Amino acid sequence: MKLVIFSATGTVGKQAVQQALEQGHTVTAFARNLTKLDIQHPQLRLAQGDVMDAVAVETAIQGQDAVVCVLGAGKQLKSTIRSEGTQQIIQAMQQVGVRRLICLSTLGAGDSWSNLNLYWKYVMFGFILRQVFADHQRQEALVKSSGLDWTIVRPSALTDGPRTGQYRHSFPSSDRNITLQISRADVADFILKQLSDQSSLYQSPSLSY
């Protein structure tokens, strides 16, 4: 398949690019600074630019089968930048007729307020996290109201540790007795699995404690 991965230099984004290429997909990697990607492959296309550049985003999405993006990508604390970036991707998809959207939720909120990872961050980072969390909710609302074929993936916590393989039994999760942490490689695998297995379509699978 042909897919564009936004935030391709992030920890999960870069992993998804690498694994998608290994699986035989044609990948367009989109990021502000692609020198951080450090991946060379004949089926890799580079699209360096800002997500707020409507022309650049639309050009990257044109002709793709699916779009993978990270909600809340980037280090800006101004919530409008985050929401507007997500909205720009959605509008471009609607404009060019690409319907499949797979999003990774970066806060690890899950659907449960008992999630210890979220609660600890909320207490520790206070006012800053409140702004980011509120904007994250707005982004998810934009995705859900987009009319696209969307899936939101919410791992509770990410680790650079070894693969657990537990995602095979836990996405989407109804079992609460599972680990809070899952490797980025496992998350990338699950994201890419959604390209062919759409059992989680229009859902928000999560790993929650």
C-alpha positions, 0 to 999 in steps of 0.5 A, spaced: 500 500 500 501 507 499 501 511 505 504 517 508 506 518 515 506 524 519 511 526 524 515 521 521 521 522 525 518 521 532 519 515 536 513 511 533 513 515 527 520 513 525 519 505 527 512 505 523 516 508 517 521 502 518 517 497 519 512 499 513 518 499 508 520 492 511 513 490 510 513 492 502 509 498 503 511 505 499 512 510 504 512 518 504 515 520 510 513 527 512 516 532 517 519 538 518 526 536 519 527 529 515 535 529 516 533 525 523 530 520 519 536 516 517 533 511 513 534 510 506 530 505 501 527 505 494 520 505 496 521 511 501 519 518 499 521 524 503 516 530 504 519 535 508 515 541 510 510 544 516 503 541 517 500 548 517 502 548 509 496 546 506 499 545 499 505 541 502 500 537 506 495 536 500 501 534 495 503 529 500 497 525 501 495 526 494 495 518 491 495 515 498 491 509 500 492 511 508 494 516 512 498 515 519 499 521 524 500 522 531 495 527 535 499 532 538 505 532 534 510 537 535 513 541 542 509 547 541 505 548 547 500 553 544 494 549 543 491 552 536 498 549 533 496 542 535 489 542 533 490 546 527 495 541 524 490 535 525 485 539 522 489 541 516 491 533 515 483 532 515 481 537 510 487 535 505 484 528 506 477 530 504 479 534 499 483 529 495 479 523 497 483 519 501 479 516 507 483 511 511 486 515 517 490 512 523 492 516 529 496 515 535 494 518 541 500 521 544 498 522 551 496 515 553 489 517 555 485 511 554 478 511 556 479 511 563 480 516 568 483 511 572 489 510 568 495 511 572 500 514 567 495 520 565 493 521 572 501 522 574 502 526 568 496 531 570 498 532 577 506 533 576 505 538 570 499 541 572 497 547 568 501 545 562 498 538 561 491 541 562 492 545 556 495 540 552 490 535 554 484 539 552 487 540 545 488 533 545 481 532 546 479 537 541 483 533 536 480 527 537 473 530 536 476 533 529 478 526 527 471 523 530 467 528 526 471 528 520 467 523 516 473 519 514 475 511 516 478 513 522 482 509 528 485 512 534 490 508 537 491 509 545 497 505 548 497 507 555 505 508 555 510 507 551 517 504 552 524 503 548 524 496 551 523 489 548 517 487 544 511 484 549 507 481 544 501 483 548 498 488 543 496 481 539 491 480 545 489 487 548 487 491 542 482 494 543 482 492 550 477 490 555 482 486 559 484 491 565 489 486 567 495 488 562 501 492 563 502 499 562 507 499 558 508 496 551 514 497 546 514 502 540 515 497 535 509 493 538 505 499 537 507 500 530 506 493 528 498 494 530 498 501 527 500 498 520 496 492 521 490 496 521 491 497 513 488 491 512 485 489 518 479 494 519 476 491 525 478 497 530 475 502 525 471 508 528 473 505 535 478 508 540 482 502 542 486 503 548 491 499 553 488 502 560 490 499 567 
